[in-house]
Amino acid sequence: MTQEQHPGGQQDQQGAGAGAGRRSDEAVMAVAGAVDLVLEQAEGALRRVRALLSRSDLLDLAGDVREDLVARGRNSGLGSALTPGSVPSVGSLALGEPHMELVARRLREAQADATGRAPAGAPEGAG
């Protein structure tokens, strides 16, 4: 059947065209909303950077950040794998025991000392 023979067919095609038009309008609006959100976030970030750079105590702030990062490095357990004055290599850092495993091992050793037995998993004659 052709469109001339079935008037409802033309109406169906117009309805489908209107739905597609609404979907494309919706997609355009979604993209515009996303762009607006990104620009708003970028504007806020630039405002914060400008405020940070205008601080008179920027050098003191940078020193505080450096001290905080060094303290975090010490607390990470990495400091025990390094010796003063040595430059660590990737291989030597990989040999360091992870912090939680070190804590667990020390706990097992303390429990073994308290009971007078060798730590669980320790070789015969160790401890």
CORPE-V858886 format. One record per backbone hydrogen bond with DSSP energy under -1.0 kcal/mol. NH is the residue of the N-H (numbers start at 1). CO is the residue of the C=O. If there is no record, write none. Layout:
# CORPE-V858886
nh=<NH & NH>
co=<CO & CO>
This chain:
# CORPE-V858886
nh=<6 & 9 & 11 & 12 & 13 & 14 & 15 & 16 & 17 & 18 & 19 & 20 & 21 & 22 & 23 & 24 & 25 & 26 & 27 & 28 & 29 & 30 & 31 & 32 & 33 & 34 & 35 & 36 & 37 & 38 & 39 & 40 & 41 & 42 & 43 & 44 & 45 & 46 & 47 & 48 & 49 & 50 & 51 & 52 & 53 & 54 & 55 & 61 & 62 & 63 & 64 & 65 & 66 & 67 & 68 & 69 & 70 & 71 & 72 & 73 & 74 & 75 & 77 & 81 & 86 & 93 & 94 & 102 & 103 & 104 & 105 & 106 & 107 & 108 & 109 & 110 & 111 & 112 & 113 & 114 & 115 & 116 & 117 & 122 & 126>
co=<2 & 6 & 7 & 8 & 9 & 10 & 11 & 12 & 13 & 14 & 15 & 16 & 17 & 18 & 19 & 20 & 21 & 22 & 23 & 24 & 25 & 26 & 27 & 28 & 29 & 30 & 31 & 32 & 33 & 34 & 35 & 36 & 37 & 38 & 39 & 40 & 41 & 42 & 43 & 44 & 45 & 46 & 47 & 48 & 49 & 50 & 52 & 57 & 58 & 59 & 60 & 61 & 62 & 63 & 64 & 65 & 66 & 67 & 68 & 69 & 70 & 71 & 74 & 78 & 83 & 89 & 90 & 98 & 99 & 100 & 101 & 102 & 103 & 104 & 105 & 106 & 107 & 108 & 109 & 110 & 111 & 112 & 112 & 119 & 123>
